[in-house]
Amino acid sequence: MTASDVRDWDPGDGRLSTPSTTRPSAWSADVRRATAAPPPLAPDRGQAAPDWLEVVEHFREGLVVCDADGVVRHVSPVAEGLLPEVTPGELLGAAGVPGLSEGVPGSFTHRGRRLTARQVPLSGDRCCWYVEDVTDSVSRADALLAERARSAFLAVVGDKLGNPLHPDRAAAAVVRLAVPTLAEVAVLVIAPRGGRARWWRASHTDDEVLTVDSGVLAGGELPTAIADGLTGAEPHAVDWLVEQAVDAGWLAGTDSAARVVPLPGRDAPVGVLLVARRASRWYDEDDVELVRAFAARAGAALTTALLYRDQAEVADTLQASLVPVEPVEAVGVQWGTAYRPAQAGLRIGGDFYGSHRLTDGGSVFFLGDVSGKGVEAAVFTGQLRQCLQALHRLESNPARLLRLLNDALLETTQAHGQGRFATIVLGVARPERDGGLTLTMAGGGHLPPLVLRASGEVETVPLRGMLIGVVPDPRVGEVTVRLAPGETCLLYSDGVTEARGGRRGNEQFGPERLVTALTGCQRMPAPALAERVEQITCDWLAQGDHDDIAVLALRAAGLSGRGARHLHSVPAGIDQTEESDA
């Protein structure tokens, strides 16, 4: 080999170098005699010049030089360590080394190591193979890619699980995300509630379609591994773990590798995640850590969803108790109501209405408005209604009942330091022999009621009074009104008259427009009349903000005790005569 043969040699690190003269420990004697020595290296500061063999021995790549017939002529020490099968004087193809035997450069696995080989042509049809061990660098690259994939997966999981606030949707999302990255079958079991545990399962079918199903198990029927997981343990004995999953109907066969990981909650695990895949894909430590990281995010999402559900249930229960209750049916009275809170999403507000039966056949009815809006006003409204429900059993006279209510509210507001007050119209309706009604009403600072006479005219009842819950002995107005059969008394809150809208958007609806809208509506049933008041108020608002709106209409239904029905509710086949009688 001449110096021209090694001018293009590359040790792989960007520097050009040339092979040294051979040394008996690394190069064969025959090859040493046939090789011309390269130019000597210049000495350094009086030191002896190193030979080329010393340089070649420290190449990162191993060197294998072959002649034109493919016979190995030179093997560097690094190449000897990587390719012990390659022997000088023998054909390189006979060594059985992948890649080198086929003469195709590239990467290949040999003796458990990852190697790369590249071929450089030399003069005289000779060639040199550069072989490098890249096992560590490939492993580091693979580990980096795997970590990036895990991070990307967990980022997607965090994003997807940040949206569902319903426990069922969150649970279905958890098992759906676990397949196929973590498992071929994923089962999520939520901690039992009321003695029963919900479970969700996601799995790939034969046609690679993801299916999600769910079911319920009694707390005592949970597999032991799941019950242990709900205590915070992490069972991993695969033999009985898989068998328990098969017995529960979650896995089709025992040829699986499985793990159970608890989902952390606030005080105890919120659930347990079972992941399973083919036995050939065993869960190593990195896989288990990924499952645990996934379970942590899933546990946080489920905890949030369950907490939201519990709070929503409490809110729904409280709202149901605070929503105005429909008046109780009474002989000779037809009731009509309409209610629209200022905050539609809460379904509650500061306006209220209702009725209670009296032992003498009459009915206590009321409509009012408390100060403020929203939840605090609704809570105060609930306290007021509870007071009325208790006090009407002790006193049926409207004025005296209103004073008792004032004392009770004062005691409540002073005890809680609220400083709230209310306006109210409270009355007693008693049926007459001719089908009419006698209304005795007391006013506590509320808007005066309106009466629709049989002639179509609208009268304003002159009812006055002071606010309730402000002073110990308020001035309470009282008035008695008689309704003939078919006549109606209408009570309403200031959300009707103070509604701002119209052409300019800031004009109040006012009592005059209300009277005009009711004139001529004397034949309308009480429910239709209340709906009409709500509708014309909302039309005036034109989707604008508004205060709580409450309407209570009571109509003298006559001796039959039932009022006129809505025309749209009259069954088919009833003639006009019967409809008029109704």
Summary of the structure (lengths in Angstrom):
residues: 582
radius of gyration: 45.3
end to end distance: 121.8
largest distance: 140.5
contacts: 1858
relative contact order: 0.06
helix: 34%
strand: 26%
